[in-house]
């Protein structure tokens, strides 16, 4: 399924920085994944056993706002995300929405051009998960103030990816 709502991974510039020091100022601690299935925010796919990965602290809204000359202010937050420890080439084109698992709970947080939260919605993904993502994004971007939408896992609260206004 092709969607006009394109999931954005962590940018290459941010990844280069995060692979040295994360957004909490800690050095990266790479390790070899022995379990697999960790959600990687660099390429928007699950990790495989044997991948060199790291769990880093990431501030997605802070970085998004800084790229646009905005100040997220009190809406700035950081949390843990998995990334490949080395460059992986990013996501495959037209890979669809990552982690579109039926039954999963996803929060769609809407932010305006200043980086301030202006709404949100929780969605339990149905069998037609890709279509549910598109409906949630269509609803979010129906508000002309919405500049970007962050998708998070409700279960852990972690950031998955963002979609900018098409």
C-alpha positions, 0 to 999 in steps of 0.5 A: 500500500502506498501512502502520502503519509511517509514515516520519517526515520531519525535523520542521518545528521541526528544519527551521526550525533547520537552514535557519539553521544545521545540527547542525554549526553551519554556516550553510545554503548553498542552491543550485539543483539541476541534476541532480535525484533527491537524497533530500530528508528534509523531504518524503521524495521525490527532488528535481527539477531546479530545486528550491532545496535544501541539504546540511546536517549532521543529528543525527537521534538527538540531536534525537529523544532531546532531544524525549523528555528522553533522552540519546543519549550516544555513540550520537549521530551526525550526517551529511549530508542534503538538504532543501529550502531553503524550506518544502515542505509535507512528505511527501504522505499515504500516500506509502509508504516512500521510496527503496524501490528493489528491490536497494537495501541498507537498514540498520534500526537499532533504538533504545530509549527512552533513545536507545541502539542495541539492534540492527540489520539489513540488508535487500536490498530485493526486488521487493516492497520495500514488503512488505520494509519492513513485515517489517523493521519488524514484526521490529524492533518485536517487541522491546518495548524498540524505541522507534524505528527509523532507516532508512539507506542502506548504500551511503553510510551516510546517514540516510533516515527514522525510524519510531516505534513505532505 
